[in-house]
Amino acid sequence: MQISEAEAVVMEVLWERHPLAAEEVVAGLAGRGWADATIKTLLNRLLNKGAISAEKDGRRYLYAPRVAREEWVMEESEGLLQRLFGGKVAPLVAHFSQHRKLSPQDIADLKRLIRELDDGQ
């Protein structure tokens, strides 16, 4: 399922707390400067894609995610790896290291992860 960048922003609000009425989603995105109609359009797109559900609650609908955030992150990250790095993680890390985008903490975290992976095999 393809979720656009703008739709992902709406999904983040719903992943954080749900179910929410459209007005509550709008309130959750107040700092973005988006018009209410824009947010409601994004909700409708997500509904049509099956990414969220809508349950009638009186005169309004309550929206909730149907796709888990972890599932979406996995699909997005695998797609990125395939498109840009042939499905390999090492070239991705090399790319960031060559452009000095890895902090000392990132490097320490990667070393720890590699040690944990080695210990598990």
N, C-alpha and C positions, 0 to 999 in steps of 0.2 A: 504494500500500500504506500503510495507516494503522498507524503504530507509536506506541504510547502513550508518555507521558513516562517511566514506569517501564521499559518495554521498551527505550527509547532508552538508558537508563543501562546496561542489560545489553549492548546493541549496542556501546556505547563500549568496553567491556572487550574484546569480540571484535574490534572494528576495530583496537584497539591491538595485539593479539597473538592469533593463531589458528594452528591449531586448539587448542581447550582442552576439557578434561573439565569436567563440571559442578562438581566440587570446586574446580577452578582458577578457574572463574567466581565461585563463592562466595567464594573467598579474595580475588579481585580486588575484591569488593564488601564486604569485611569492615567497613569503616568506616561503612557505611550503616545498620547495625543491623537489616538484613532477615534473617528466618529463612531457613534453607537451603531449606525447602519453598517459600517465596515465590519465590526465585530460580529454582528448578527449574520452578515453574509458569510463570514468565515465559519461560524457555527453551522450554517446550512450546508456549506461545502463539506465539512467534516461529517455531518449527518448523512449526506448523500454517499460519501465514501465508505460509510460504515465504521468510521473511527470512533464515533460517539453515539450514544443512544439518547433518546428524548422520551421522557415519561410525562404524560399530562398530569398536572397538579392544579386543579381548579381551572383558572383562566390562563395559566402559564404552563410552560414546559420546564422540566428539570433535566439538565444535561449531565451525562457521566461518560467517562472514557470507556471504550470497548477494547481498546488496545493498551496493553501495559506499557509503561514507559521503557522498561528494560527490553521488551520485545522490539520496540521501535528503535531504540539505541542500537541494538544488535544488528537489525536490518540496515540501518543507516551506515554504521561503521563498516560492515562487510561490503556494502555497495561502494563506499569510498575506497576501501582497500582494493577492491577489484578494478574500479575505474582508473585509479591513479597509480597503483603500485603492483598490479598483477596479482593481487591477493596475498602479498607478502608483507609482513610487519616490519622486518628489518629495514627495507628501503624507506618506509615511513619515518622510523626513528632516525635514520641517517639523514633524511631530508631536514628534519627539525634541528638535528645537531649541527649540520653544516650551516644553517642559517641562524645559529645561536639562539634558538627559541627554547632551549632546555635550561631550566634553572638548576642550580646545585641540588635543590630538593627533588626536582624531577629525576635527575641522574641517580641520586640515592634511592629513590623509589623504584626506578628501573632495575638497579643492582639487586635490591631486596627481592623484587619479583622474580628475577632470573634465578637467584639462589633458591627461592621457594619452589620454582618449577623444577630445578635440578634435584632438589631433595625429594620431590614427589615422584620422580621417575625411576 
